[in-house]
Amino acid sequence: MTRDQPAIGVLLMLGFCMMVPMGDALAKLLGEHVDVAVLVTVRMAIQAMVLVPVVLFAGISLAPAFERIRLITIRAILHVLGIGLMFLSLRYLPLADAVAIAFVMPFITLFLGRFVLGEDVGSRRMIACCVGFVGTLMVMQPSFAEVGWPALLPVAVAIDFAFFVLATRQLAKEVDAVSLQAVSGVIACALLVPLLAVLAPIDVPGFAVAMPDPVSMWLLAAMGLLGTCAHLMMTWSLRFAPSATVAPMQYLEIPIAALLGWLIFKDFPNGLALAGILVTIASGLYVIYREHALIRSAQRLPGRGGASEST
């Protein structure tokens, strides 16, 4: 077992928080010239091309992955849909707004854990979820007034990735994280490439295939590498530090996205959206704090079968 080294874990999670908005910024730039389906296909193809050799070189067994191939396929489809919806939303919304709205996902995950998996979710966290939803609505309102229904796309991203997280939870104890990502990339390509081959010739919106210019090709490669490396950094961060240390850092994605949006696209959240971002971050951090407080309480009282949260 890897010994805890919090400094390394924090640096890895910081890398994740920087790479994800950078990848989204590249997708937003490329969205003007490359259709969404092509962006997603390239993203997943690079994931497969990078991680399959890593798995083979490391001698990681793929047997557990093939034993759960049905759930992994569902997870891969959810991953493709989530990335595609996020890339589509970036065509209409400022980078920071899209990322902040998508951060309603932890609250949706908590609701699904309570009502789908029957997990114990107390009143304090439920109230924090409701406050977080209000913060998300504050971020959405200016965007909805300006662009209409596309402002809802990051909410669809959040719902999709909430189910993606639930599927990942079911697989995490049985399948190595790197092999899971590698197999998911292969499955995604096996689904997307034939779909592009069928839909591109009949001019289905979003599926047009055209040879990108040299600059776009380099940007596509960078986008795919950033997405792949980001998720590897997140996985590795949890090997060196407990989730209580690194999970709150994920909210750094929002201010980093705001900075990139301002530097690259000259976009910055207005007053209401900025207030909503702060409310969303505060609510999310409180949910994380309560979850880890309950875990610590349960560990101190092993004979009582865990702690309960009623207030």
QUINOR-V456341 format. One line per field, one symbol per residue. psi: psi as a letter, one per 30 degrees, with the letter a starting at -180 (. if undefined). Layout:
BEGIN
psi=???
END
This chain:
BEGIN
psi=kkkkieeeeeeeeeeefeeeeeeeeeeeeffffkleeeeeeeeeeeeeeefeeeeeefgkkfeeeffheeeeeeeeeeeeeeeeeeeeeffflkeeeeeeefgfeeeeeeeeeefefgljjleeeeeeeeeeeeeeeeeeeeeefefbffffefeeeeeefeeeeeeeeffeffkkeeeeeeeeeeeeefeeeeeeeefefghkkfgkkkjlleeeeeeeeeeeeeeeeeeeeeeeefffklffefefffffeeeeeeeeeeeefgkkkaeeeeeeeeeeeeeeeeeeeeefeeeeeeefiffggllljf.
END
